Amino acid sequence: MHVISVNVGLPTDLSVGDRSVPSGIFKAPVHGSVRVRTLNLDGDGQADLTVHGGQYKAVYLYPSEHYPFWQQELGRRLEWGSLGENLTTAGINEKNICAGDQLQVGSVVLQVTQPRLPCFKLAAKFQRNDIIETFLNSRKTGFYTRVVQEGSLQPGDSIVLL
């Protein structure tokens, strides 16, 4: 198990119908070491802390193995971070991880808290009203973690189940 990509992004405006709302769903890969703090990664942000981010949703992990499914479903190539994840991973997924599990990544210790429940912003980003239902039914949700120990991590770091 390891990190393929570390992805961050600050909130930007997202068109939702005839209005614009701030969203932190747009993430892009960064190179080198990134500091992970209790509530976030350096350079990253969420727009609506009532439903995203915070202590129990500080870092979002998403399995790279799910990307081929989404590329076929959406009919386009997706870059790492396209699904809003902070860490694109390999070898760890919803079937081999449980809420409460702790993971060592670089000098960071994360604890799995819950699967992702997508909001309307995922539908707006991909301009697909059906994507939320497809996302949930696919069981390819990725998972949120809280930061147990602050530190740094980077692409290529091993993920060790503690």
TORFI-425565 format. One record per residue (C-alpha): chain; residue number from 0; residue in three letters; x, y, z. Coordinates in nm, 3 decimals, padded with zeros to 5 digits, always signed. Example, Ala and Ser with C-alpha at 12.3 -4.5 7.8 and 13.67 -1.06 7.14 Angstrom:
<sites>
<site chaine="A" num="0" residu="ALA" X="+01.230" Y="-00.450" Z="+00.780"/>
<site chaine="A" num="1" residu="SER" X="+01.367" Y="-00.106" Z="+00.714"/>
</sites>
This chain:
<sites>
<site chaine="A" num="0" residu="MET" X="+00.000" Y="+00.000" Z="+00.000"/>
<site chaine="A" num="1" residu="HIS" X="+00.135" Y="+00.340" Z="-00.093"/>
<site chaine="A" num="2" residu="VAL" X="+00.055" Y="+00.698" Z="-00.192"/>
<site chaine="A" num="3" residu="ILE" X="+00.050" Y="+00.761" Z="-00.566"/>
<site chaine="A" num="4" residu="SER" X="-00.039" Y="+01.130" Z="-00.554"/>
<site chaine="A" num="5" residu="VAL" X="-00.082" Y="+01.406" Z="-00.295"/>
<site chaine="A" num="6" residu="ASN" X="-00.350" Y="+01.653" Z="-00.409"/>
<site chaine="A" num="7" residu="VAL" X="-00.445" Y="+01.994" Z="-00.275"/>
<site chaine="A" num="8" residu="GLY" X="-00.652" Y="+02.291" Z="-00.383"/>
<site chaine="A" num="9" residu="LEU" X="-00.809" Y="+02.601" Z="-00.238"/>
<site chaine="A" num="10" residu="PRO" X="-01.180" Y="+02.675" Z="-00.277"/>
<site chaine="A" num="11" residu="THR" X="-01.286" Y="+02.820" Z="-00.610"/>
<site chaine="A" num="12" residu="ASP" X="-01.622" Y="+02.908" Z="-00.760"/>
<site chaine="A" num="13" residu="LEU" X="-01.824" Y="+02.626" Z="-00.914"/>
<site chaine="A" num="14" residu="SER" X="-02.124" Y="+02.680" Z="-01.140"/>
<site chaine="A" num="15" residu="VAL" X="-02.435" Y="+02.509" Z="-01.008"/>
<site chaine="A" num="16" residu="GLY" X="-02.723" Y="+02.578" Z="-01.242"/>
<site chaine="A" num="17" residu="ASP" X="-02.761" Y="+02.955" Z="-01.261"/>
<site chaine="A" num="18" residu="ARG" X="-02.556" Y="+03.032" Z="-00.950"/>
<site chaine="A" num="19" residu="SER" X="-02.199" Y="+03.007" Z="-00.835"/>
<site chaine="A" num="20" residu="VAL" X="-02.091" Y="+02.842" Z="-00.509"/>
<site chaine="A" num="21" residu="PRO" X="-01.747" Y="+02.805" Z="-00.353"/>
<site chaine="A" num="22" residu="SER" X="-01.605" Y="+02.452" Z="-00.362"/>
<site chaine="A" num="23" residu="GLY" X="-01.287" Y="+02.277" Z="-00.257"/>
<site chaine="A" num="24" residu="ILE" X="-01.346" Y="+01.979" Z="-00.489"/>
<site chaine="A" num="25" residu="PHE" X="-01.080" Y="+02.092" Z="-00.736"/>
<site chaine="A" num="26" residu="LYS" X="-00.751" Y="+01.927" Z="-00.633"/>
<site chaine="A" num="27" residu="ALA" X="-00.424" Y="+01.902" Z="-00.822"/>
<site chaine="A" num="28" residu="PRO" X="-00.116" Y="+01.687" Z="-00.761"/>
<site chaine="A" num="29" residu="VAL" X="+00.179" Y="+01.845" Z="-00.584"/>
<site chaine="A" num="30" residu="HIS" X="+00.536" Y="+01.721" Z="-00.578"/>
<site chaine="A" num="31" residu="GLY" X="+00.755" Y="+01.679" Z="-00.277"/>
<site chaine="A" num="32" residu="SER" X="+00.672" Y="+01.672" Z="+00.090"/>
<site chaine="A" num="33" residu="VAL" X="+00.346" Y="+01.820" Z="+00.220"/>
<site chaine="A" num="34" residu="ARG" X="+00.279" Y="+01.907" Z="+00.583"/>
<site chaine="A" num="35" residu="VAL" X="-00.035" Y="+01.750" Z="+00.729"/>
<site chaine="A" num="36" residu="ARG" X="-00.196" Y="+01.933" Z="+01.019"/>
<site chaine="A" num="37" residu="THR" X="-00.489" Y="+01.844" Z="+01.245"/>
<site chaine="A" num="38" residu="LEU" X="-00.749" Y="+01.992" Z="+01.011"/>
<site chaine="A" num="39" residu="ASN" X="-00.588" Y="+01.986" Z="+00.670"/>
<site chaine="A" num="40" residu="LEU" X="-00.290" Y="+01.957" Z="+00.438"/>
<site chaine="A" num="41" residu="ASP" X="-00.089" Y="+02.272" Z="+00.369"/>
<site chaine="A" num="42" residu="GLY" X="-00.222" Y="+02.435" Z="+00.053"/>
<site chaine="A" num="43" residu="ASP" X="-00.563" Y="+02.270" Z="+00.077"/>
<site chaine="A" num="44" residu="GLY" X="-00.903" Y="+02.400" Z="+00.183"/>
<site chaine="A" num="45" residu="GLN" X="-01.272" Y="+02.324" Z="+00.195"/>
<site chaine="A" num="46" residu="ALA" X="-01.548" Y="+02.573" Z="+00.127"/>
<site chaine="A" num="47" residu="ASP" X="-01.826" Y="+02.439" Z="+00.350"/>
<site chaine="A" num="48" residu="LEU" X="-01.693" Y="+02.308" Z="+00.680"/>
<site chaine="A" num="49" residu="THR" X="-02.041" Y="+02.198" Z="+00.789"/>
<site chaine="A" num="50" residu="VAL" X="-02.017" Y="+01.899" Z="+00.553"/>
<site chaine="A" num="51" residu="HIS" X="-01.651" Y="+01.873" Z="+00.442"/>
<site chaine="A" num="52" residu="GLY" X="-01.323" Y="+01.892" Z="+00.628"/>
<site chaine="A" num="53" residu="GLY" X="-01.298" Y="+01.942" Z="+01.001"/>
<site chaine="A" num="54" residu="GLN" X="-01.144" Y="+01.709" Z="+01.255"/>
<site chaine="A" num="55" residu="TYR" X="-01.308" Y="+01.388" Z="+01.131"/>
<site chaine="A" num="56" residu="LYS" X="-01.277" Y="+01.460" Z="+00.758"/>
<site chaine="A" num="57" residu="ALA" X="-00.933" Y="+01.619" Z="+00.753"/>
<site chaine="A" num="58" residu="VAL" X="-00.775" Y="+01.400" Z="+00.482"/>
<site chaine="A" num="59" residu="TYR" X="-00.966" Y="+01.220" Z="+00.207"/>
<site chaine="A" num="60" residu="LEU" X="-00.811" Y="+00.904" Z="+00.056"/>
<site chaine="A" num="61" residu="TYR" X="-00.923" Y="+00.755" Z="-00.275"/>
<site chaine="A" num="62" residu="PRO" X="-00.803" Y="+00.429" Z="-00.436"/>
<site chaine="A" num="63" residu="SER" X="-00.634" Y="+00.467" Z="-00.774"/>
<site chaine="A" num="64" residu="GLU" X="-00.780" Y="+00.128" Z="-00.867"/>
<site chaine="A" num="65" residu="HIS" X="-01.123" Y="+00.295" Z="-00.898"/>
<site chaine="A" num="66" residu="TYR" X="-01.009" Y="+00.544" Z="-01.163"/>
<site chaine="A" num="67" residu="PRO" X="-01.060" Y="+00.311" Z="-01.464"/>
<site chaine="A" num="68" residu="PHE" X="-01.425" Y="+00.265" Z="-01.358"/>
<site chaine="A" num="69" residu="TRP" X="-01.480" Y="+00.643" Z="-01.344"/>
<site chaine="A" num="70" residu="GLN" X="-01.293" Y="+00.708" Z="-01.668"/>
<site chaine="A" num="71" residu="GLN" X="-01.521" Y="+00.460" Z="-01.845"/>
<site chaine="A" num="72" residu="GLU" X="-01.833" Y="+00.591" Z="-01.668"/>
<site chaine="A" num="73" residu="LEU" X="-01.751" Y="+00.955" Z="-01.750"/>
<site chaine="A" num="74" residu="GLY" X="-01.602" Y="+00.887" Z="-02.093"/>
<site chaine="A" num="75" residu="ARG" X="-01.283" Y="+01.081" Z="-02.030"/>
<site chaine="A" num="76" residu="ARG" X="-00.938" Y="+01.060" Z="-01.879"/>
<site chaine="A" num="77" residu="LEU" X="-00.912" Y="+01.179" Z="-01.519"/>
<site chaine="A" num="78" residu="GLU" X="-00.604" Y="+01.319" Z="-01.350"/>
<site chaine="A" num="79" residu="TRP" X="-00.521" Y="+01.219" Z="-00.992"/>
<site chaine="A" num="80" residu="GLY" X="-00.722" Y="+01.436" Z="-00.753"/>
<site chaine="A" num="81" residu="SER" X="-01.015" Y="+01.467" Z="-00.995"/>
<site chaine="A" num="82" residu="LEU" X="-01.253" Y="+01.311" Z="-00.744"/>
<site chaine="A" num="83" residu="GLY" X="-01.154" Y="+01.563" Z="-00.477"/>
<site chaine="A" num="84" residu="GLU" X="-00.919" Y="+01.335" Z="-00.285"/>
<site chaine="A" num="85" residu="ASN" X="-00.613" Y="+01.450" Z="-00.096"/>
<site chaine="A" num="86" residu="LEU" X="-00.431" Y="+01.119" Z="-00.129"/>
<site chaine="A" num="87" residu="THR" X="-00.464" Y="+00.894" Z="-00.432"/>
<site chaine="A" num="88" residu="THR" X="-00.360" Y="+00.552" Z="-00.305"/>
<site chaine="A" num="89" residu="ALA" X="-00.271" Y="+00.203" Z="-00.427"/>
<site chaine="A" num="90" residu="GLY" X="-00.344" Y="-00.124" Z="-00.250"/>
<site chaine="A" num="91" residu="ILE" X="-00.592" Y="+00.006" Z="+00.005"/>
<site chaine="A" num="92" residu="ASN" X="-00.966" Y="+00.024" Z="-00.051"/>
<site chaine="A" num="93" residu="GLU" X="-01.308" Y="+00.007" Z="+00.111"/>
<site chaine="A" num="94" residu="LYS" X="-01.292" Y="-00.373" Z="+00.135"/>
<site chaine="A" num="95" residu="ASN" X="-00.967" Y="-00.396" Z="+00.331"/>
<site chaine="A" num="96" residu="ILE" X="-01.003" Y="-00.098" Z="+00.565"/>
<site chaine="A" num="97" residu="CYS" X="-01.244" Y="-00.025" Z="+00.851"/>
<site chaine="A" num="98" residu="ALA" X="-01.348" Y="+00.280" Z="+01.048"/>
<site chaine="A" num="99" residu="GLY" X="-01.109" Y="+00.309" Z="+01.339"/>
<site chaine="A" num="100" residu="ASP" X="-00.808" Y="+00.165" Z="+01.154"/>
<site chaine="A" num="101" residu="GLN" X="-00.492" Y="+00.372" Z="+01.189"/>
<site chaine="A" num="102" residu="LEU" X="-00.252" Y="+00.429" Z="+00.902"/>
<site chaine="A" num="103" residu="GLN" X="+00.110" Y="+00.549" Z="+00.909"/>
<site chaine="A" num="104" residu="VAL" X="+00.190" Y="+00.757" Z="+00.600"/>
<site chaine="A" num="105" residu="GLY" X="+00.529" Y="+00.924" Z="+00.609"/>
<site chaine="A" num="106" residu="SER" X="+00.548" Y="+01.073" Z="+00.959"/>
<site chaine="A" num="107" residu="VAL" X="+00.169" Y="+01.118" Z="+00.970"/>
<site chaine="A" num="108" residu="VAL" X="-00.073" Y="+00.890" Z="+01.152"/>
<site chaine="A" num="109" residu="LEU" X="-00.430" Y="+00.892" Z="+01.019"/>
<site chaine="A" num="110" residu="GLN" X="-00.740" Y="+00.719" Z="+01.154"/>
<site chaine="A" num="111" residu="VAL" X="-01.017" Y="+00.610" Z="+00.918"/>
<site chaine="A" num="112" residu="THR" X="-01.345" Y="+00.777" Z="+01.022"/>
<site chaine="A" num="113" residu="GLN" X="-01.606" Y="+00.722" Z="+00.749"/>
<site chaine="A" num="114" residu="PRO" X="-01.673" Y="+00.669" Z="+00.378"/>
<site chaine="A" num="115" residu="ARG" X="-01.729" Y="+00.974" Z="+00.162"/>
<site chaine="A" num="116" residu="LEU" X="-02.087" Y="+01.079" Z="+00.106"/>
<site chaine="A" num="117" residu="PRO" X="-02.079" Y="+01.304" Z="-00.201"/>
<site chaine="A" num="118" residu="CYS" X="-02.275" Y="+01.626" Z="-00.224"/>
<site chaine="A" num="119" residu="PHE" X="-02.427" Y="+01.821" Z="-00.512"/>
<site chaine="A" num="120" residu="LYS" X="-02.087" Y="+01.970" Z="-00.597"/>
<site chaine="A" num="121" residu="LEU" X="-01.964" Y="+01.638" Z="-00.741"/>
<site chaine="A" num="122" residu="ALA" X="-02.263" Y="+01.644" Z="-00.979"/>
<site chaine="A" num="123" residu="ALA" X="-02.192" Y="+02.006" Z="-01.069"/>
<site chaine="A" num="124" residu="LYS" X="-01.822" Y="+01.942" Z="-01.133"/>
<site chaine="A" num="125" residu="PHE" X="-01.890" Y="+01.657" Z="-01.374"/>
<site chaine="A" num="126" residu="GLN" X="-02.222" Y="+01.800" Z="-01.502"/>
<site chaine="A" num="127" residu="ARG" X="-02.396" Y="+01.470" Z="-01.429"/>
<site chaine="A" num="128" residu="ASN" X="-02.701" Y="+01.468" Z="-01.204"/>
<site chaine="A" num="129" residu="ASP" X="-02.682" Y="+01.088" Z="-01.176"/>
<site chaine="A" num="130" residu="ILE" X="-02.324" Y="+01.072" Z="-01.052"/>
<site chaine="A" num="131" residu="ILE" X="-02.410" Y="+01.087" Z="-00.681"/>
<site chaine="A" num="132" residu="GLU" X="-02.631" Y="+00.780" Z="-00.705"/>
<site chaine="A" num="133" residu="THR" X="-02.372" Y="+00.604" Z="-00.925"/>
<site chaine="A" num="134" residu="PHE" X="-02.098" Y="+00.697" Z="-00.679"/>
<site chaine="A" num="135" residu="LEU" X="-02.286" Y="+00.551" Z="-00.383"/>
<site chaine="A" num="136" residu="ASN" X="-02.409" Y="+00.240" Z="-00.567"/>
<site chaine="A" num="137" residu="SER" X="-02.057" Y="+00.165" Z="-00.696"/>
<site chaine="A" num="138" residu="ARG" X="-01.928" Y="+00.139" Z="-00.337"/>
<site chaine="A" num="139" residu="LYS" X="-01.618" Y="+00.320" Z="-00.470"/>
<site chaine="A" num="140" residu="THR" X="-01.640" Y="+00.606" Z="-00.223"/>
<site chaine="A" num="141" residu="GLY" X="-01.294" Y="+00.630" Z="-00.073"/>
<site chaine="A" num="142" residu="PHE" X="-01.275" Y="+00.731" Z="+00.291"/>
<site chaine="A" num="143" residu="TYR" X="-01.212" Y="+01.019" Z="+00.525"/>
<site chaine="A" num="144" residu="THR" X="-00.954" Y="+01.019" Z="+00.801"/>
<site chaine="A" num="145" residu="ARG" X="-00.868" Y="+01.228" Z="+01.101"/>
<site chaine="A" num="146" residu="VAL" X="-00.512" Y="+01.326" Z="+01.184"/>
<site chaine="A" num="147" residu="VAL" X="-00.387" Y="+01.146" Z="+01.495"/>
<site chaine="A" num="148" residu="GLN" X="-00.028" Y="+01.265" Z="+01.452"/>
<site chaine="A" num="149" residu="GLU" X="+00.075" Y="+01.565" Z="+01.244"/>
<site chaine="A" num="150" residu="GLY" X="+00.374" Y="+01.535" Z="+01.015"/>
<site chaine="A" num="151" residu="SER" X="+00.470" Y="+01.525" Z="+00.649"/>
<site chaine="A" num="152" residu="LEU" X="+00.404" Y="+01.287" Z="+00.362"/>
<site chaine="A" num="153" residu="GLN" X="+00.473" Y="+01.269" Z="-00.009"/>
<site chaine="A" num="154" residu="PRO" X="+00.400" Y="+01.066" Z="-00.321"/>
<site chaine="A" num="155" residu="GLY" X="+00.561" Y="+00.722" Z="-00.299"/>
<site chaine="A" num="156" residu="ASP" X="+00.527" Y="+00.694" Z="+00.078"/>
<site chaine="A" num="157" residu="SER" X="+00.419" Y="+00.354" Z="+00.208"/>
<site chaine="A" num="158" residu="ILE" X="+00.087" Y="+00.322" Z="+00.387"/>
<site chaine="A" num="159" residu="VAL" X="+00.124" Y="+00.096" Z="+00.688"/>
<site chaine="A" num="160" residu="LEU" X="-00.176" Y="-00.038" Z="+00.878"/>
<site chaine="A" num="161" residu="LEU" X="-00.093" Y="+00.006" Z="+01.247"/>
</sites>
